[in-house]
Amino acid sequence: MADRPLIGVSTYLESGARWGVWELEAVLLPAGYPRLVRRAGGLAAMLPPDEPEHAAAAVARVDGLVIAGGPDVEPVRYGAEPDPRTGPPARARDTWELALIEAALAARVPLLGVCRGMQLLNVALGGTLVQHIEGHAEAVGVFGGHLVRPVPGTRYAGAVPEETFVPTYHHQAVDRLGTALIASAHAADGTVEAVELPPDSGGWTLGVQWHPEMGDDDRVMRALVDAARAA
């Protein structure tokens, strides 16, 4: 376990997924996530939505946590009315993942939020979201990409010091930063593309707005796995 830390990854819960002859309710995770965890030196474990009171026990059994991408965070979570372009709520997932984030922060378990996961981290710490932006999703169901510029001196810049082209698919973004969070990368249009808690917070916490599991650059995940190994 010390050599290959166990990384828990949150999942979708879909009412009607199809495979083979079956169409059933299913827990789903794009294969890019466990592949990226493996490339980065970890072991992946799926954490499907559960009752929030079980989140601390789940987090206690992993060395690091990834909150995966997915549907829009329900605006009521940050005190807003839904924009007509905001997607339908995933309330069970919101509840479970917010509990996972709270448990990871309390236990100082290394935490990486991906796309929705970054947005949910911001909301968990009292921040808000812009419910619709243009130019960060090329077409429905198609990943695009753009350049991301790190903020010097941040944890993210320590892992990825240069401007990089990243896979992206989102129409929402951070508005007001949550308590203690700092922006650690931006897109050319100023959109916050990464957030983190500073090192003096006592834990390793980073969120990225893009989808590293859809690319070849494993440095962000490797930084999480290294933090999990050290912890």
N, C-alpha and C positions, 0 to 999 in steps of 0.2 A: 504494500500500500504506500509506503514511503517513496518508492521509486515511481509509481504510477498513481497519482492521487485520484480519488473517486470524485468526479464532478457531476453533480446533479443538474439536470436540465428540465425546466418546466415544459409542459406540452399543451397542445390543443386538446379539446374534448368536442368531438363532432357527432351530431345526432345520426347522420346517415353516410357512412363511408363505405366504398365498394372495393372489394378485392375477391378474385376468384368467383365463386358462386354466391358470395355473401354481400349483404348490405345491412350493416349493423352500426350501432353506436360504437365509437372507437376513440381511443387515445392515440394521437398522432404527433409525430415529430419529423420534420424534414431530415433526410439522411445526412445532409451537410453538417448538421450539428455534431452527431457522434463521430463522424469522420474527422471533423476539425479537432475535436477533443483528442482523438487518438493521435493525429499528426502532431499535436502539441505536447504529447507525452502523458496524457491522462486516460482514465477509464470513465466512460459515460454511463449515467444511470438516469432513466426517465422518471420524472416526478409529476404524475397526473394530478389534476385538481382533486382536492380532498377537503375535509373540514378544516377550517383555519386553526382550530385548537391543536391539530396534529403537526403544524408547520415546524415548531421548535424541535420536535422529535425527529422529523425528517432531516432538518438542517444539521442536527447533531450527528447524523450518520454519514454525512458527506464532508469532503475536504474543501470543496469549492462549489459555488452555485452559479448557474447561468439562468437568467430569466429571458426566455426566447421571444422572438418576434411573433406578431399575430395581429388580432383585431384591435380597433381603436379602444382606448380606455374610456369607460363611461364618464361623460362630463360631470355628472353629479359628484364624482369622486374629488373633483377640484372646484366645486361650487359654481359650475357653469351650466347654462342651458345648451342643449345639443344643437349644433349647426345642422342644417339640412343635409350637408355633405358628410357628416359623421356617420360611421357605420353602426349597425345594430350592436347593442351591448352584449358582452360576454361576462355576465355577472359572477358566475361561479369561478371563472378564471381570474377575474379581477380580485375577488375576495381571497382566493388561495395564494395568488402571487404576491399580493400586498402583505399577507401574513408571512410568506417565505422571506420577503425582503426585510420585514421588521425583525424576524428571528435571526437572519444572517447578520444584520447590523448589530443586534444586541450581543450575539456570540462572537462577533468579529471574524466571521467566516468569509473568506475572499468571495467577492460578488461581482459578476459581469452582467450588465443589462444590454440586450441587443434589440435595437429599434423600439418596438413596443416596450421591451424591458427597460430601456433607458428612460422612456417617458413615464413608465410606472414608478421607477425609482425617484424621479423628480416629483411626482405626485405624492408618493409616500412621505417625502420630506417637506411637504407643504407647498410645492411649486404648482404652476399651472401650465396649460398647453395652448398653443395655437391650433385650432381645429382644422384648418385647411391652408396649405401653401401650394404654390405651383412650382413645377420644374424639378421635383425630386422623385417622380414616378413617371416613366415614359408612356406606358400604356397599361391597361388593366391586365394583371397577371404576367407582366414582363419586367424583369429587373433592368434598371438603367445603371448609370454611374456618373460620378463627378469627382473632382479633386477635393481633398480635405487637408486643411492646414493646421498643424499642431500648435498649441500655445507653449512657447519655451518654458522650461522649468516644471512642467506638469508631469504627472505619472504617465499619462499617455505619450507625451513627447519623449519620455525616457525609453518607452518601448518602440515607438515609431517616430524618429526624430525629423523625418523629411515629409514634405508634402506628398500625398499618395492619392492614387485613383482608386475609389472604393465602389463596391456594388451597392446600389441603393434602391429602395422601394418604400416610400412613405409619403403621406400627404399631411401629416401632423408634425409638430415640432415643439420644443421647449419654448415657453413664453417667459414667465417669471421663474427663476431658479429656486429650487427648494433650499431649506435651511442648510447652511454650511457647504453646499455644492458649489463648485467652480466650473466654468467652461474650460475645456482643455483642447478643443478643436473646433474649427469653423469651416463652413463652405464659403465659396467666393461671394455669395449673396448675403453673408453674415449669419446664416442659420447656425445655431449651436449644434455641432455634430458629435461632441463628446462631453460628458460631465464626469466629475469625480469628487470624492471627498479627499481633502488634503492628507498627507501622510501622518500629520500629528493627530488625526482623528482616531488613530489606533487600529484601523483595519484597512484592507485593500478593497476599494470600491470604485468601479469604473462603469460608465455606460457609454455605448456608441450607437449613433443613430443609423448606421448602415448595417449591412449583413455580411460579416466576415466569413460566415459558413458558405457563402456563394462565390468566394474567391480563393486565391492561392496563397494569400499572405496570412500566415498563422501567428504573427507576432503578438497580437492582442490576446488571443487564447493562450499562447505560450506564457505570456506574462501572468495570466490568471493561474495556470497550472503551476508555474514556478512559485507564486505566492501561496498556493494551497500546499505545495510540498514543504515550503519553509514553515508554514503554520503548523 
